[in-house]
Amino acid sequence: MSRNTLTFLKTYISSPDVTGAVAPSSRGLALALTSPLRAHKGPARILEVGAGTGPVTRVIGECMGPDDRLDVCEIQPELADVLERGPLSEEPLATARKDGRVRLIRAPIQEVDATNTYDFVISGLPFTAFRLELVREIVDVIRRSMKPGGVFSYFEYIALRALGRNLSPKATRQRVGPVSEFLDEMIATHQIKRQTVMLNIPPAYARHLVFTDSQNDE
Ligand SMILES: C[S@@+](CC[C@H](N)C(=O)[O-])C[C@H]1O[C@@H](n2cnc3c(N)ncnc32)[C@H](O)[C@@H]1O
């Protein structure tokens, strides 16, 4: 097990409801999450939320053009340290960071004060581990931060919500049920594409959404 994976696992053990996963995402999942970004032309503003040890950050770095800008948001200081030492100090992100095109935000996404700013928001946040009020608050912040037509990409583990709703202790069922309803409605209204990634622990869906009735539309 690599040092970064061990640090990630330690944060899961100490704060399971913040880390929300036992292992970093695979390259396959990172490629799926970045597929809309890889298809874009022209300068883009990108926000990565919940970057962890940076498997998705690395792939974002690989597909950034010379005029693209990336903000990386991570709430846990020990994981932000891993990002500093790892992907953000390695090429191509190291040079982009020196040029001022990459920023690390060591704070919760709820504190990011951006309106109509990002073309792509790529999230690793574990919505299923959160309470409904927190999910609502975070989705509001993300929607406000996006330009009209921007793409919001995130992942969820296949069947995890169904397990949480049906086979968990009562307290978990009571928390996951309303979160799941909220996510189902958001997906039904805004999802433009879903990719299944079996080569991930555990297998996951990468979901891509466009908020057509964006809070920032005129
Ligand atoms: C499931 S992990 C995903 C990590 C990484 N993106 C990956 O795919 O391996 C979720 C990450 O979100 C971070 N996180 C949780 N709540 C957050 C918040 N409110 N704001 C920013 N980051 C948050 C956690 O610290 C953790 O690093």
The ligand as a Gaussian input file, in Angstrom:
#p B3LYP/6-31G(d) Opt

LIG

0 1
 C      -14.419000      10.111000      -1.358000
 S      -13.041000      11.157000      -1.060000
 C      -12.528000      11.436000      -2.754000
 C      -11.087000      11.835000      -2.878000
 C      -10.551000      11.917000      -4.318000
 N      -11.255000      12.875000      -5.135000
 C      -10.632000      10.571000      -4.982000
 O      -11.420000      10.450000      -5.908000
 O       -9.902000       9.670000      -4.554000
 C      -13.850000      12.680000      -0.585000
 C      -12.955000      13.848000      -0.315000
 O      -13.771000      15.001000      -0.079000
 C      -13.205000      15.759000       0.980000
 N      -14.284000      16.590000       1.562000
 C      -15.316000      16.183000       2.344000
 N      -16.117000      17.207000       2.644000
 C      -15.610000      18.300000       2.027000
 C      -16.013000      19.675000       1.940000
 N      -17.111000      20.112000       2.576000
 N      -15.261000      20.536000       1.213000
 C      -14.146000      20.100000       0.566000
 N      -13.697000      18.809000       0.610000
 C      -14.424000      17.922000       1.324000
 C      -12.659000      14.697000       1.921000
 O      -11.711000      15.222000       2.805000
 C      -12.073000      13.697000       0.913000
 O      -10.766000      14.037000       0.571000

